[in-house]
Amino acid sequence: MTLGTRRHLRVPADLDRLAEVRTLVRDVANAADAPVVCMDDLVQAVDEAATNVIVHGYDGAPGWIDVTAELDGDRIVVTLEDAARTVDPTLVPEPDLTVPPEHRRPGGMGVHLIRLAMDELSHAPRPGGGNILTMARRLDPRPKEDR
């Protein structure tokens, strides 16, 4: 692991603190020389996952999110831990994309976007309550992605 390719941050469960989470992810991606498309995917997925924890997991109650991002071989792994109610995003069904956007209810696309952006997504209940969400994205661009 290269120096600077592992970072950790604990922030209050507050949407105003998401910029710090995005900065942490960008810092690790930059230190790992991640292609821009990889960094963009990581930032989008982590932002969406942290937003879901704040909005749906804590549902307005005070709380915190621990974020760890690190280079692991040829991929960046980001782990979010919280003490919010247990919600497993891997069990969220795929949205019906045959329904035009104007006919869908608002929301419901966040987990879908996370799945598109990341190569791996796993969930485990946190001992003592809460969630451990682990997401990984390879550094190499996917087919049809430019460096």
N, C-alpha and C positions, 0 to 999 in steps of 0.2 A: 504494500500500500504506500502510495506517495504521501509525503507530508502534506497535510492540509486537505486530504480527501475523506476525512471523517469529521463530522460536526454534529453537535447536539445542542438543543435549545428547548427550554420549557417556557411556554407562554400561557397567559390566562386565556380561557375560552371566550375570546372577544374578537369579532370580525375586524376590528381596528388593528389587531396584532398580526393579521395574515401577511402583511408586507414583510415582516421579520422572517416568517416561515419561507416565503418565496426567496428572500435574499439568501438564506441558508442553503436552499436547494441550488440556487445559481452559483454560489461560492464553491460548493462541492463539484458541480458539473464543470465549472471553469477550471478548477484544480485538476480535474481528470481529463482535461482537453476534450470534453464531450462535444460532438457536433451540435450546431445550433438547433437542429430539429429534435435531437434527443433532449437538450435542455428545455426546449419549449414544451415537449411532452411531459417531462418530469414536473415542471412548474405547474402546468395546468392540472395534472392529476393530483398532486399534493394539495394545491389550493382547493380543489373541489372536495377532496376527502376531508380536509381540515374544516372547511365550511360546513360539510354535512355533520361533523362531530359537534360543532358549535350550535348549529341551527336545529338539528334533529336529535342529536344525542343528549346534549345538555338542555335543550328546549328552554333557553332563557335563564337557567340556573347557573350559578357560578361554578367554575371548574378550570381545568388546565389541559394542555396538550403537550406531551413530550414528543419532539421530532428528532430523529437521528437519520442522517444521510451519510452514506459512505460508498466508496469505490470497493467493489468485491469482484476481483478478476476483470472481466470485460463488461461489467454492468454496474449501475448505481442502484443501491438498495436504500429505500426510505421506509422507516418504521414510524408510525404514529401510535402513541399510547395515550389512553385517556381513562377517566373514571366515570364516564357517562354511562347511560343505560346501554346494555349490550345490544348491538345491532351488527349483523353480519352482512356486509354489502355483497359478498359473493353469492348470497342467496336471492338477491334482487333480480327479478326476471328482466330479460331484455325488453326494451320498449317495442311496441308495434310500429315499425317504421313505415308500414304501408298506409298508416293514417297520416294525412297531411298535417303539418305543424299547426296550422290555424284551427284544426279540429281536435287537437290534443289538449288535455288539461295542462296548465303551467307546471313546470318542474318535471322531475322524473327522468331527466337525461344525464344527470351527474355521474352515476355509476357507469352508465354506458360510455361516457367520455373517458372515464378512468380506464375502463377495459381497453378502449381503443388506443389510449396513449401508452399503456404499460404492457410489458411482456408477461409479468407475473403479478398476481394479486392473491393474498391469502389473509385470513382472519383467524384469530384465536381469542377466546375470552381472557381477560386479564385477571390473574389471581387477585382476589379481593374485590372484584367488580370492575367493569369497564371493558375496553377493547384493545387489542393489539392488531393493527393493520399493517401488513408488510407488502410493499410494492417494489417491483424491480423493472428496470429498463436497460436493455443492452446499449452499449455505446455505438455500435455499428449501426449505420442507417439501415432501415428496412428496405425491401425492394421498392423501387419508385421514389425513394427519398434521395434528395441531393445532400451532399455534405455541405 
